[in-house]
Amino acid sequence: MGKIILTGDRPTGKLHLGHYVGSLRRRVELQNEGDFDRMFVFIADVQALTDNADNPEKVRQNIIEVALDYLSAGLDPEKVTLFVQSMIPELAELTVYYMNLVTVSRLQRNPTVKTEIQMRNFETSIPVGFFTYPISQAADITAFKATTVPAGEDQEPMLEQTREIVKRFNNIYGDVLVEPKIMLPTNSVCCRLPGTDGKAKMSKSLGNCIYLSDTPKDMQQKVKSMYTDPGHLRVEDPGKVEGNTVFTYLEAFSTPDDFAEFWPEYKSLDELKDHYRRGGLGDMKCKKFLIKVLDRQLEPIRQRRHEFEQDIPEVYSILKKGSEAAREVAAQTLHDVREAMRINYFDDLDLIKEQAAKYKAGE
C-alpha cells in the first residue's frame, strides 16, 4: 500500500488566506516534494449542498472559482488528481454502507459537528445530509485509501470518526479499508488564521477575508483596516502583539528574506515584536510591511489565475479528466468493499454454482 494524500474544499466561495496557509500552500509543497505516491484534491460540492440545498447555483458558480484558486496557487494536474466530488457516484454508495456502522448518538457527540450545527443555527432543524456528513467524509477518504489527510486541528474529530468506521468495517468484513492520519500545519499560527477584524476565524459571511484572487488594491485596503492593539493609541505607546492580527499574519507569512528586502532595520520578526512592545513603532508601518509581504506571495498567484481565466474550458477539462481518473480508483475500492460484504452477487461464481447445486439436488 502506497502513501496517499486526500484533501479538499467546499465550493461555497473563493478561497482566502486562511485556506492558503492552513492547507493549500502545504499541498503545493507536498506535491513538489514527491514523498507521496499519489495525491487527490477534490472540490466537495456534495458536502457544500448539505447546508446549501436551497441555493445550488451558489455551489455551481464556485466550482470554477475553487478550481482557479487551486491552479493559480500552484497545484499541478500532472502531479495531483483534481476532481469534483459529485462526479464520483461510488462515494454515495460507500456512504450508505458506512451509515450502518455509526450510531446517531456517536454523530451527536462529534465536537466538529456540534460546533458547525451551532454556527448554522441548525439546532432545531438539522438536515440529515448535514448531520451525517462525517460519514460522507469517511467515504471520501477511504475510497482512495488515503493514508494522510492534511487538515486543521479542528478536523481531528472528523478523522477520528473515519478511523472508527474503518476499524469497525475491517473487524466485521476483513481488512479492506485504510486508517488515515491527520497532517497538521507545521506553523501553529496557520491552524486557524483570524479574520482581518480579529475574529477567531476568517469567514465569507463576516466579510473579514482576504481572498487569493483579491486585487492588490483590495488587499491593501483590507490590511490597512486590520485590527491591531486597541490600547496602542500613539506611536510611543507600548503595544501588544498577542491577539494583534497584523503580527499574527506576519507570523504566518513573513520570512527572513522579507525583512532583508523590505525592512532591513530588523533581522527578524522577534526584533520587530520587541520594538512594538517597547513602544515607538506605529501600526501603519507594520501594516505597510505586511502589505509588501503579502504582495510578494500573492502576485505570482494573481498572474497564474489571470492566465487560467483566459481558457476556462481547459479548466473544466482538467476537472473532468481528474474526475474520471479518481472514479477508477473509487470503483476499485467499492468493488473490494462489496466483495468483503458479500453483496457482489453477480460476480460471485462460487455462490451461483453453490445455489445451483443446492436447488438441483432438491429436485
N, C-alpha and C positions, 0 to 999 in steps of 0.2 A: 504494500500500500504506500503510495507516494504522499508527499507533503502538499496539501491542497488548501488554498485560501478561498473563502467565500465572504463577501460583504456587499452592501448595497445601500440605497437611499430611497425614501418615499418621494414621488414626484408631486409635491404639493406647492412647489415654488422653486425659484432659483437657489442654488447652493451659496452659502455665505462663508465668512471666515471661520466660523465655528466648525462647519463641516470640513473646511480645508485643514485646519490644524488638528482637529480631532481624529480625522481618518484619511481624507483624500490625499494630503501630502505624503503620508506614510505609505499609502497604496502605491504611489508612483515610485517611491524609494524601493519598496519590496519588489515591484515589477522589474526594476532595473538591476537589483542585486542578484536576482536569479536563483535564490536559495530554495524556491518552491517549485514543484513540478508543474503545477497548474494553478491559475488564479481566475476566479469567477467574480465579476462585479455586475450587479443587476439593479434595474430600476423597479422598485417594489410597488407597482401600480395596484395589485390586488390588495396589498396591505393599506395603501392610501385610500382605497374605496371603502374600507371598513368604517371610516368616520367621514367619508365624503360621498356616500352613495347618492345623495340628492344633488350632487354637483360634479358629475362625471367629466364635464368639459374642463373643469379646473385640472383634473388629473391628465386628461388628454393633451391639453396645451403644454403641460410641464414635462411631458416625456422628452420632448426635444430640448427643453431648457437644461434638464439634468444631463442629457447626453452631451450637449455642447460644453457644459461645465466639466464633465469627465474628460473629454478630449482636449479641451483647452488647458486643463490642469496638467496634462501630460500622460494620461492613460493611453497606451498604445494597443490598438485592436490586434496587432500581430503578436503581442505578448500576453494580453488579457482577453478573456472571453466576456464581452459586454452583451447583456441580454435583457429582455423585458419579461418580468415575472409571469404575466398573464398568457404569454406565448408558450408556456410550458405546462400543458394540462396535467401532466403526470404529478405535478406538485399538489394539485387539488385532490387527486385520488389518494396520495400518501397522507394528506391532512385528515381525510375521512378515517383511514385505518388507525392513525395515531390518536384520534379522538376517543377511541375505545380504551386507551391506556392511561387516560388522565381524568381525574375527578373534578367536579365543579368546585369543591372546596379547595382543591390544590390551586386552581386558577385564581380563586378569590384571594389566596394568600400571597400571590406573586406581587412583590413590592412595586415593580415597574408598572404592572397593570393597574394596581390600586392608585398609584400616583397619576397615571395618564387618564384614568377614569375621572378623577377629581378635576384635572386640568380641563377636561372637555365637558364638565358638568353632566356626566352620564349616570350619576348615582341612582337616579330613579328610573332610567330607561336606557339600559346598555344594549346596543346592537350585538346580537350573538356573534357576528363576524369579528367585531372588535374584541369582545370578551375572549374569544378563542384564538386570537392572532398569535399568541405564543406557540400554539400547536402548528399553525401555518408556518411560522418561522422555523420550527424544528424540521418541517418538511423541506423547506428551502435548503437548510444546512445539510441535512442527511442525504438529500437527493444527489448531491455532488460529492458525498463522502468527505466533506471538508474536515480537515484536522485543526484548522486555525481560523478564528473569526476576529478580525481587528474591530474593536468597538470601545466605547467609553465605559467607565466603571458602572454607570447606571444600567448597562445592559447585561451585567453579570447574572442577575436573576433569570434573564431570558435564556442565557446559555446553560444555566443550571437546570432549567426546565427541559431543555433539549437533551441534556445528558441523562436525566431521569427517564425520558421516553426511550432513549437508545438502550439503556440498561434493561428496562422492562421488556422491550421488544426482543432484545438478544436473549434474555433469560427465558422467555416463552418460546420463541421460534428458532433460536440459534444465532450464532454470531454473523450478522449481516451488516449492521449499521456501525458507524464510526463515531466515537465520542469526541466532540470538538473542544478545543481550549480557546480561551479568550486571549487576544493580544491587545494590551492596554497601551495608550500613547506613552512614549518614552519621557515626554515632558509633562509633569503632573498638571501644569497650568493648562495644557491642551485638552485635558479630560473634559472640561466644561468652560469654554471661553464665555465671559459675561457679555451682555449686550452693551452697546455704546452708552446706555443710560445707567449702567452699573447694576442692572437687574441680573439675577443669577444666571440667566441663560438667554442667548440670542433667540429671538422669536419673530417670525414674519408678522404675526398678529400684533405684536407690541411695537413694530416699526423701529426696532433697535439693532438692525442688522447692517453689516457692510457686506455687499454681495461681491462674488468674484467677478461678476460682469459689470459692476459699477464703473462709471466713467471716472477719470482722475478728479474731475471737479466734484462729483457727488461724494467720492471717498473723502476728499479733503474737507468738505463741509461737515461730514459726519464726525470726523476726527476732531475738528475744531469745537464742536458742540459736545464732545465727550465728557462724561462725568469724571471728576478728579477728587480732590480732597476739599469738602465744603468749608473746612476750617482754614484753608490756605488762601486767605483773602488778599494778602500783599506779598510781593516778591520776597521780602526779607523774613516773612513768617516761616517757621519750621513747618514742614509738610509730612503727611503720612503717605507711605507707598502701599500699605496694606489696604486692600479694597479700592485702591485708585486704579481706575480702568486703564488709564494710559500706561501705567507701569505693568499691569497685567499683560497688555498687548505687547509691550516691549519684551517681556519675558518669553512670550510665545513666538515672537518673530525676529527680534534683533540678533545680530551676530557680531563678532569682533570686527569683521570687515566693514560692517555698517558704521561702527564707531570710528574706525580708521579713516573712512572716506568722508563721512558726513559730520562727525563731531569729535575730532582728534583730541579735543581738550580732555576727554575721558577715555580711559583704556577699556573700560568695561561697564556693564550695567550696574554692577555693585558700586562703582565710584559715583555714577550718576545718582543712584539712590541715596548714597551718603550725603551728597551735596543737597539734595532736595530735603532730606530730613533736617539738616542743619539750618536750612533757610538760605535765601539769596538766589533762588532759582525759580523762574516763573513757569507757570503751566504752559503758556503758549510756546515757549522754546521747546519744551518736551514734546508738545503736540506736533510742532513743525518737524522735529526729528523723526517722530513716529510716521508722519506722512511720507518722508523720504524712504524710511524702512519698508513701508507697505508698498509704495510705488515700485521699489526695486523688485519686489516679489510678484506684484500683480501685473506689471507691464507686459512681460512675456506671455502671461495667461490671456491678457486682453488681445494681444496680437494674434495668438493662435485661434482664439474664439472668432475673431473677425474673419480669418481665413476659412474656418469651417462654416461660418454663416453664409459664405458665398456658394456653397454646394450642399444644401440641406438634403436633397435626395440621396447623396452619398452617405450622410449621417444615418438616415433611415436604413440604407443598405447595410451599413456596419452593424446596426442593431439586429437586422433580420438574419444576417449570416451568423452572428453570435448566438442568437436565439435558437437557430437550427442546430448549431454545434452543441449548445447546452442541453437541448432536448434529447439528443442522442445519449448523453451521459445519464440524464434523469430517467430515460426509458430503461436503461440497463439496470439502474438501481431498483426501479419499480418491478422489473422482471424478477430480480433477486428477492424482493420483498414478497411478491405474490407466490413465488415458489416456496419460500420459507413458511408462509402462512397456509400453504397447501390449497390455494384457490386458483391455481393455474390449471384448471380442469382440462382444457383442450390441448395443452402441451404435455400433460402427464400420460404418456402412452402406457405406462405400467398400470395406472389406475383404470384406464379404459379396458385393458386386457383382463385385469382382475375382475372388473364388474361383468365383462362379457362372459368370462368363465363361470362366475358365480351364478348368473341367471340362466346360462346354458345348462349348468349342472342341475338346476332346479326344474327343468322341463320334464 
